[in-house]
């Protein structure tokens, strides 16, 4: 089975939708699991109330995007199980292995006030994966090393104490193009971007989406053509259009005589792509009882699924 997470480090954006969530909804297999990784959003300074609100919003967006409710859960609802397994895995992991993680070295090491969790969260990620028995973890290049760590820990535990964990492997997600920031096409669109002018959020109202698309950075060239290296802003718009409507960006380019016309078409397509998700999300958020039920049942299923692995691991390592 496959396991994928999304961190509520901001509001979900168009890149999350076109690059990941939409496919989770359409291609997922019955035993796949998708979770809101709220514990991973606490490794740097965070606001508790905002995190709670964004976690609910993210769960609602996953369900509104069409992922069956029996495949979703919120990570912190398994905090006890994951906390216990993280400890077991920390006792299987060397300090050097954790400190070697590129993300830690880039974001954390050498700086004052860095949370210890920035060093240890790859072990929590290993617990996320191993608790559920996931054998495939679709991740981008930046998370590959963390899945390698989960593999190494699973093998080491199995070899030292006894066979408990499936050994996971990273699989390349079948990606659409990387959606880029509309205001700065050299960067990927990101939910935690400091400046949201070039970020289309899944829950943005149509007027706001249109304004953001109209202001998208293009270039001084004339005529619409697909040339990602030389004309990244226009290429991004064409890729977004292809992501929403289907077709190839280069073919779609031929249908437009001006950037203005292209931007209107992109705005229309994005608005229609996101409209049903926004409406279903709003309806879910207006029904906290229903969302709480989905969350409770998701947590119970995920906890039950991992129970025997956690129990066996504890017993084999000499605890309980
Ligand atoms: N711009 C993007 N284009 C295509 N896919 C994208 N994803 C994110 N941004 C784009 C995909 O969304 C999934 C969940 O993302 P994540 O929560 O694991 O974090 P991320 O990749 O770091 O996404 P963000 O939005 O950029 O978050 P922050 O701002 O916190 O770093 C992943 O499958 C990711 O590939």
Boltz pocket constraint, residues with backbone or C-beta under 6 A from the ligand:
constraints:
  - pocket:
      binder: B
      contacts: [[A, 5], [A, 6], [A, 7], [A, 8], [A, 9], [A, 10], [A, 13], [A, 14], [A, 15], [A, 16], [A, 17], [A, 18], [A, 19], [A, 20], [A, 21], [A, 138], [A, 140], [A, 173], [A, 176], [A, 177], [A, 178], [A, 179], [A, 180], [A, 188], [A, 189], [A, 190], [A, 191], [A, 192], [A, 193]]
      max_distance: 6.0
